[in-house]
Amino acid sequence: MLTGGVGIGFWVWDEWNNLNVAHIIIAIFVIGTVGLLLEWALMSLAKHFSFED
């Protein structure tokens, strides 16, 4: 995740090394938003395929 040279993990690590806290906070919000969207999508998919009446 960190040594690939691309992606958000490398970007956060690079900004940490450059002491750019504002970009690190932005990355935290981006990761959190993506996580919440994935959780919402998977929960709606699970509700669609559940067998509850």
PDB file with one MODEL, atoms N, CA, C and O in Angstrom:
MODEL        1
ATOM      1  N   MET A   1       0.829  -1.194   0.000  1.00  0.00           N
ATOM      2  CA  MET A   1       0.000   0.000   0.000  1.00  0.00           C
ATOM      3  C   MET A   1       0.869   1.252   0.000  1.00  0.00           C
ATOM      4  O   MET A   1       0.498   2.260  -0.600  1.00  0.00           O
ATOM      5  N   LEU A   2       1.989   1.202   0.646  1.00  0.00           N
ATOM      6  CA  LEU A   2       2.807   2.406   0.766  1.00  0.00           C
ATOM      7  C   LEU A   2       3.937   2.468  -0.249  1.00  0.00           C
ATOM      8  O   LEU A   2       4.375   3.558  -0.619  1.00  0.00           O
ATOM      9  N   THR A   3       4.408   1.332  -0.699  1.00  0.00           N
ATOM     10  CA  THR A   3       5.588   1.328  -1.556  1.00  0.00           C
ATOM     11  C   THR A   3       5.261   1.289  -3.037  1.00  0.00           C
ATOM     12  O   THR A   3       6.174   1.288  -3.863  1.00  0.00           O
ATOM     13  N   GLY A   4       4.002   1.257  -3.390  1.00  0.00           N
ATOM     14  CA  GLY A   4       3.627   1.139  -4.793  1.00  0.00           C
ATOM     15  C   GLY A   4       3.859   2.400  -5.589  1.00  0.00           C
ATOM     16  O   GLY A   4       4.041   2.328  -6.804  1.00  0.00           O
ATOM     17  N   GLY A   5       3.859   3.553  -4.947  1.00  0.00           N
ATOM     18  CA  GLY A   5       4.067   4.800  -5.655  1.00  0.00           C
ATOM     19  C   GLY A   5       2.795   5.434  -6.171  1.00  0.00           C
ATOM     20  O   GLY A   5       2.831   6.551  -6.686  1.00  0.00           O
ATOM     21  N   VAL A   6       1.665   4.749  -6.046  1.00  0.00           N
ATOM     22  CA  VAL A   6       0.379   5.303  -6.462  1.00  0.00           C
ATOM     23  C   VAL A   6      -0.663   4.957  -5.406  1.00  0.00           C
ATOM     24  O   VAL A   6      -0.459   4.058  -4.590  1.00  0.00           O
ATOM     25  N   GLY A   7      -1.746   5.655  -5.428  1.00  0.00           N
ATOM     26  CA  GLY A   7      -2.850   5.346  -4.530  1.00  0.00           C
ATOM     27  C   GLY A   7      -2.882   6.251  -3.318  1.00  0.00           C
ATOM     28  O   GLY A   7      -1.965   7.035  -3.073  1.00  0.00           O
ATOM     29  N   ILE A   8      -3.965   6.122  -2.564  1.00  0.00           N
ATOM     30  CA  ILE A   8      -4.168   7.019  -1.435  1.00  0.00           C
ATOM     31  C   ILE A   8      -3.244   6.690  -0.265  1.00  0.00           C
ATOM     32  O   ILE A   8      -2.871   7.582   0.497  1.00  0.00           O
ATOM     33  N   GLY A   9      -2.877   5.436  -0.117  1.00  0.00           N
ATOM     34  CA  GLY A   9      -1.949   5.069   0.955  1.00  0.00           C
ATOM     35  C   GLY A   9      -0.588   5.709   0.763  1.00  0.00           C
ATOM     36  O   GLY A   9      -0.006   6.247   1.705  1.00  0.00           O
ATOM     37  N   PHE A  10      -0.084   5.648  -0.457  1.00  0.00           N
ATOM     38  CA  PHE A  10       1.192   6.294  -0.747  1.00  0.00           C
ATOM     39  C   PHE A  10       1.086   7.798  -0.601  1.00  0.00           C
ATOM     40  O   PHE A  10       2.009   8.442  -0.103  1.00  0.00           O
ATOM     41  N   TRP A  11      -0.037   8.365  -1.032  1.00  0.00           N
ATOM     42  CA  TRP A  11      -0.232   9.809  -0.934  1.00  0.00           C
ATOM     43  C   TRP A  11      -0.226  10.267   0.521  1.00  0.00           C
ATOM     44  O   TRP A  11       0.399  11.274   0.853  1.00  0.00           O
ATOM     45  N   VAL A  12      -0.919   9.534   1.388  1.00  0.00           N
ATOM     46  CA  VAL A  12      -0.934   9.884   2.814  1.00  0.00           C
ATOM     47  C   VAL A  12       0.478   9.787   3.389  1.00  0.00           C
ATOM     48  O   VAL A  12       0.908  10.671   4.130  1.00  0.00           O
ATOM     49  N   TRP A  13       1.194   8.728   3.054  1.00  0.00           N
ATOM     50  CA  TRP A  13       2.555   8.558   3.562  1.00  0.00           C
ATOM     51  C   TRP A  13       3.477   9.676   3.065  1.00  0.00           C
ATOM     52  O   TRP A  13       4.302  10.189   3.821  1.00  0.00           O
ATOM     53  N   ASP A  14       3.332  10.043   1.808  1.00  0.00           N
ATOM     54  CA  ASP A  14       4.145  11.114   1.244  1.00  0.00           C
ATOM     55  C   ASP A  14       3.822  12.450   1.911  1.00  0.00           C
ATOM     56  O   ASP A  14       4.726  13.227   2.218  1.00  0.00           O
ATOM     57  N   GLU A  15       2.546  12.713   2.133  1.00  0.00           N
ATOM     58  CA  GLU A  15       2.162  13.960   2.803  1.00  0.00           C
ATOM     59  C   GLU A  15       2.604  13.961   4.261  1.00  0.00           C
ATOM     60  O   GLU A  15       2.932  15.017   4.802  1.00  0.00           O
ATOM     61  N   TRP A  16       2.619  12.806   4.901  1.00  0.00           N
ATOM     62  CA  TRP A  16       3.122  12.705   6.273  1.00  0.00           C
ATOM     63  C   TRP A  16       4.608  13.049   6.314  1.00  0.00           C
ATOM     64  O   TRP A  16       5.061  13.770   7.204  1.00  0.00           O
ATOM     65  N   ASN A  17       5.353  12.538   5.360  1.00  0.00           N
ATOM     66  CA  ASN A  17       6.779  12.852   5.295  1.00  0.00           C
ATOM     67  C   ASN A  17       7.036  14.320   4.973  1.00  0.00           C
ATOM     68  O   ASN A  17       8.056  14.874   5.384  1.00  0.00           O
ATOM     69  N   ASN A  18       6.123  14.954   4.243  1.00  0.00           N
ATOM     70  CA  ASN A  18       6.256  16.373   3.912  1.00  0.00           C
ATOM     71  C   ASN A  18       5.624  17.276   4.973  1.00  0.00           C
ATOM     72  O   ASN A  18       5.653  18.499   4.837  1.00  0.00           O
ATOM     73  N   LEU A  19       5.057  16.688   6.022  1.00  0.00           N
ATOM     74  CA  LEU A  19       4.403  17.415   7.123  1.00  0.00           C
ATOM     75  C   LEU A  19       3.270  18.309   6.634  1.00  0.00           C
ATOM     76  O   LEU A  19       3.106  19.433   7.109  1.00  0.00           O
ATOM     77  N   ASN A  20       2.493  17.805   5.687  1.00  0.00           N
ATOM     78  CA  ASN A  20       1.345  18.539   5.156  1.00  0.00           C
ATOM     79  C   ASN A  20       0.077  17.975   5.797  1.00  0.00           C
ATOM     80  O   ASN A  20      -0.571  17.083   5.250  1.00  0.00           O
ATOM     81  N   VAL A  21      -0.259  18.513   6.961  1.00  0.00           N
ATOM     82  CA  VAL A  21      -1.365  17.976   7.765  1.00  0.00           C
ATOM     83  C   VAL A  21      -2.711  18.189   7.085  1.00  0.00           C
ATOM     84  O   VAL A  21      -3.604  17.353   7.220  1.00  0.00           O
ATOM     85  N   ALA A  22      -2.872  19.272   6.368  1.00  0.00           N
ATOM     86  CA  ALA A  22      -4.154  19.549   5.709  1.00  0.00           C
ATOM     87  C   ALA A  22      -4.501  18.450   4.706  1.00  0.00           C
ATOM     88  O   ALA A  22      -5.654  18.024   4.631  1.00  0.00           O
ATOM     89  N   HIS A  23      -3.527  17.993   3.943  1.00  0.00           N
ATOM     90  CA  HIS A  23      -3.785  16.929   2.971  1.00  0.00           C
ATOM     91  C   HIS A  23      -4.043  15.591   3.654  1.00  0.00           C
ATOM     92  O   HIS A  23      -4.798  14.768   3.136  1.00  0.00           O
ATOM     93  N   ILE A  24      -3.433  15.370   4.794  1.00  0.00           N
ATOM     94  CA  ILE A  24      -3.680  14.138   5.550  1.00  0.00           C
ATOM     95  C   ILE A  24      -5.118  14.113   6.056  1.00  0.00           C
ATOM     96  O   ILE A  24      -5.770  13.070   6.010  1.00  0.00           O
ATOM     97  N   ILE A  25      -5.613  15.236   6.531  1.00  0.00           N
ATOM     98  CA  ILE A  25      -6.998  15.314   7.007  1.00  0.00           C
ATOM     99  C   ILE A  25      -7.970  15.103   5.850  1.00  0.00           C
ATOM    100  O   ILE A  25      -8.990  14.432   6.010  1.00  0.00           O
ATOM    101  N   ILE A  26      -7.662  15.669   4.690  1.00  0.00           N
ATOM    102  CA  ILE A  26      -8.500  15.441   3.508  1.00  0.00           C
ATOM    103  C   ILE A  26      -8.534  13.957   3.168  1.00  0.00           C
ATOM    104  O   ILE A  26      -9.595  13.414   2.859  1.00  0.00           O
ATOM    105  N   ALA A  27      -7.386  13.303   3.225  1.00  0.00           N
ATOM    106  CA  ALA A  27      -7.322  11.867   2.921  1.00  0.00           C
ATOM    107  C   ALA A  27      -8.133  11.064   3.916  1.00  0.00           C
ATOM    108  O   ALA A  27      -8.774  10.085   3.535  1.00  0.00           O
ATOM    109  N   ILE A  28      -8.122  11.451   5.183  1.00  0.00           N
ATOM    110  CA  ILE A  28      -8.916  10.746   6.188  1.00  0.00           C
ATOM    111  C   ILE A  28     -10.399  10.847   5.856  1.00  0.00           C
ATOM    112  O   ILE A  28     -11.128   9.860   5.957  1.00  0.00           O
ATOM    113  N   PHE A  29     -10.846  12.031   5.462  1.00  0.00           N
ATOM    114  CA  PHE A  29     -12.251  12.192   5.090  1.00  0.00           C
ATOM    115  C   PHE A  29     -12.594  11.415   3.819  1.00  0.00           C
ATOM    116  O   PHE A  29     -13.688  10.860   3.716  1.00  0.00           O
ATOM    117  N   VAL A  30     -11.690  11.370   2.866  1.00  0.00           N
ATOM    118  CA  VAL A  30     -11.930  10.606   1.633  1.00  0.00           C
ATOM    119  C   VAL A  30     -12.046   9.122   1.943  1.00  0.00           C
ATOM    120  O   VAL A  30     -12.956   8.455   1.451  1.00  0.00           O
ATOM    121  N   ILE A  31     -11.131   8.598   2.754  1.00  0.00           N
ATOM    122  CA  ILE A  31     -11.176   7.181   3.125  1.00  0.00           C
ATOM    123  C   ILE A  31     -12.452   6.882   3.905  1.00  0.00           C
ATOM    124  O   ILE A  31     -13.085   5.853   3.668  1.00  0.00           O
ATOM    125  N   GLY A  32     -12.840   7.750   4.820  1.00  0.00           N
ATOM    126  CA  GLY A  32     -14.069   7.554   5.585  1.00  0.00           C
ATOM    127  C   GLY A  32     -15.309   7.585   4.710  1.00  0.00           C
ATOM    128  O   GLY A  32     -16.216   6.772   4.890  1.00  0.00           O
ATOM    129  N   THR A  33     -15.359   8.519   3.761  1.00  0.00           N
ATOM    130  CA  THR A  33     -16.511   8.623   2.861  1.00  0.00           C
ATOM    131  C   THR A  33     -16.630   7.390   1.981  1.00  0.00           C
ATOM    132  O   THR A  33     -17.723   6.858   1.792  1.00  0.00           O
ATOM    133  N   VAL A  34     -15.518   6.943   1.449  1.00  0.00           N
ATOM    134  CA  VAL A  34     -15.543   5.730   0.621  1.00  0.00           C
ATOM    135  C   VAL A  34     -15.988   4.530   1.454  1.00  0.00           C
ATOM    136  O   VAL A  34     -16.753   3.691   0.977  1.00  0.00           O
ATOM    137  N   GLY A  35     -15.513   4.446   2.690  1.00  0.00           N
ATOM    138  CA  GLY A  35     -15.926   3.352   3.573  1.00  0.00           C
ATOM    139  C   GLY A  35     -17.412   3.375   3.862  1.00  0.00           C
ATOM    140  O   GLY A  35     -18.068   2.333   3.843  1.00  0.00           O
ATOM    141  N   LEU A  36     -17.952   4.564   4.131  1.00  0.00           N
ATOM    142  CA  LEU A  36     -19.390   4.665   4.387  1.00  0.00           C
ATOM    143  C   LEU A  36     -20.214   4.328   3.161  1.00  0.00           C
ATOM    144  O   LEU A  36     -21.251   3.674   3.277  1.00  0.00           O
ATOM    145  N   LEU A  37     -19.774   4.762   1.985  1.00  0.00           N
ATOM    146  CA  LEU A  37     -20.500   4.431   0.753  1.00  0.00           C
ATOM    147  C   LEU A  37     -20.468   2.933   0.471  1.00  0.00           C
ATOM    148  O   LEU A  37     -21.473   2.360   0.049  1.00  0.00           O
ATOM    149  N   LEU A  38     -19.320   2.295   0.700  1.00  0.00           N
ATOM    150  CA  LEU A  38     -19.246   0.848   0.506  1.00  0.00           C
ATOM    151  C   LEU A  38     -20.116   0.106   1.512  1.00  0.00           C
ATOM    152  O   LEU A  38     -20.759  -0.885   1.166  1.00  0.00           O
ATOM    153  N   GLU A  39     -20.139   0.582   2.753  1.00  0.00           N
ATOM    154  CA  GLU A  39     -21.002  -0.062   3.749  1.00  0.00           C
ATOM    155  C   GLU A  39     -22.466   0.078   3.366  1.00  0.00           C
ATOM    156  O   GLU A  39     -23.228  -0.884   3.467  1.00  0.00           O
ATOM    157  N   TRP A  40     -22.868   1.268   2.925  1.00  0.00           N
ATOM    158  CA  TRP A  40     -24.261   1.492   2.510  1.00  0.00           C
ATOM    159  C   TRP A  40     -24.620   0.577   1.339  1.00  0.00           C
ATOM    160  O   TRP A  40     -25.697  -0.020   1.322  1.00  0.00           O
ATOM    161  N   ALA A  41     -23.721   0.469   0.363  1.00  0.00           N
ATOM    162  CA  ALA A  41     -23.995  -0.365  -0.810  1.00  0.00           C
ATOM    163  C   ALA A  41     -24.101  -1.837  -0.425  1.00  0.00           C
ATOM    164  O   ALA A  41     -24.994  -2.539  -0.901  1.00  0.00           O
ATOM    165  N   LEU A  42     -23.213  -2.303   0.419  1.00  0.00           N
ATOM    166  CA  LEU A  42     -23.255  -3.717   0.807  1.00  0.00           C
ATOM    167  C   LEU A  42     -24.447  -4.029   1.705  1.00  0.00           C
ATOM    168  O   LEU A  42     -25.010  -5.121   1.624  1.00  0.00           O
ATOM    169  N   MET A  43     -24.838  -3.086   2.558  1.00  0.00           N
ATOM    170  CA  MET A  43     -26.025  -3.303   3.394  1.00  0.00           C
ATOM    171  C   MET A  43     -27.292  -3.350   2.544  1.00  0.00           C
ATOM    172  O   MET A  43     -28.175  -4.167   2.801  1.00  0.00           O
ATOM    173  N   SER A  44     -27.391  -2.493   1.546  1.00  0.00           N
ATOM    174  CA  SER A  44     -28.569  -2.542   0.676  1.00  0.00           C
ATOM    175  C   SER A  44     -28.578  -3.821  -0.153  1.00  0.00           C
ATOM    176  O   SER A  44     -29.644  -4.378  -0.415  1.00  0.00           O
ATOM    177  N   LEU A  45     -27.418  -4.286  -0.564  1.00  0.00           N
ATOM    178  CA  LEU A  45     -27.337  -5.557  -1.289  1.00  0.00           C
ATOM    179  C   LEU A  45     -27.722  -6.719  -0.385  1.00  0.00           C
ATOM    180  O   LEU A  45     -28.412  -7.638  -0.825  1.00  0.00           O
ATOM    181  N   ALA A  46     -27.294  -6.696   0.855  1.00  0.00           N
ATOM    182  CA  ALA A  46     -27.650  -7.760   1.809  1.00  0.00           C
ATOM    183  C   ALA A  46     -29.132  -7.752   2.107  1.00  0.00           C
ATOM    184  O   ALA A  46     -29.734  -8.819   2.230  1.00  0.00           O
ATOM    185  N   LYS A  47     -29.748  -6.573   2.228  1.00  0.00           N
ATOM    186  CA  LYS A  47     -31.196  -6.510   2.447  1.00  0.00           C
ATOM    187  C   LYS A  47     -31.963  -7.045   1.255  1.00  0.00           C
ATOM    188  O   LYS A  47     -33.023  -7.651   1.409  1.00  0.00           O
ATOM    189  N   HIS A  48     -31.430  -6.821   0.080  1.00  0.00           N
ATOM    190  CA  HIS A  48     -32.093  -7.302  -1.137  1.00  0.00           C
ATOM    191  C   HIS A  48     -32.096  -8.823  -1.208  1.00  0.00           C
ATOM    192  O   HIS A  48     -33.050  -9.410  -1.717  1.00  0.00           O
ATOM    193  N   PHE A  49     -31.054  -9.469  -0.710  1.00  0.00           N
ATOM    194  CA  PHE A  49     -30.944 -10.915  -0.801  1.00  0.00           C
ATOM    195  C   PHE A  49     -31.283 -11.634   0.501  1.00  0.00           C
ATOM    196  O   PHE A  49     -31.101 -12.849   0.589  1.00  0.00           O
ATOM    197  N   SER A  50     -31.770 -10.921   1.509  1.00  0.00           N
ATOM    198  CA  SER A  50     -32.125 -11.588   2.771  1.00  0.00           C
ATOM    199  C   SER A  50     -33.482 -12.290   2.625  1.00  0.00           C
ATOM    200  O   SER A  50     -34.295 -11.919   1.779  1.00  0.00           O
ATOM    201  N   PHE A  51     -33.712 -13.301   3.458  1.00  0.00           N
ATOM    202  CA  PHE A  51     -34.918 -14.098   3.384  1.00  0.00           C
ATOM    203  C   PHE A  51     -35.905 -13.772   4.475  1.00  0.00           C
ATOM    204  O   PHE A  51     -36.809 -14.566   4.735  1.00  0.00           O
ATOM    205  N   GLU A  52     -35.768 -12.640   5.119  1.00  0.00           N
ATOM    206  CA  GLU A  52     -36.692 -12.248   6.187  1.00  0.00           C
ATOM    207  C   GLU A  52     -38.009 -11.781   5.589  1.00  0.00           C
ATOM    208  O   GLU A  52     -38.043 -11.194   4.507  1.00  0.00           O
ATOM    209  N   ASP A  53     -39.093 -12.050   6.308  1.00  0.00           N
ATOM    210  CA  ASP A  53     -40.410 -11.624   5.828  1.00  0.00           C
ATOM    211  C   ASP A  53     -40.736 -10.224   6.263  1.00  0.00           C
ATOM    212  O   ASP A  53     -41.808  -9.712   5.943  1.00  0.00           O
TER     213      ASP A  53
ENDMDL
END
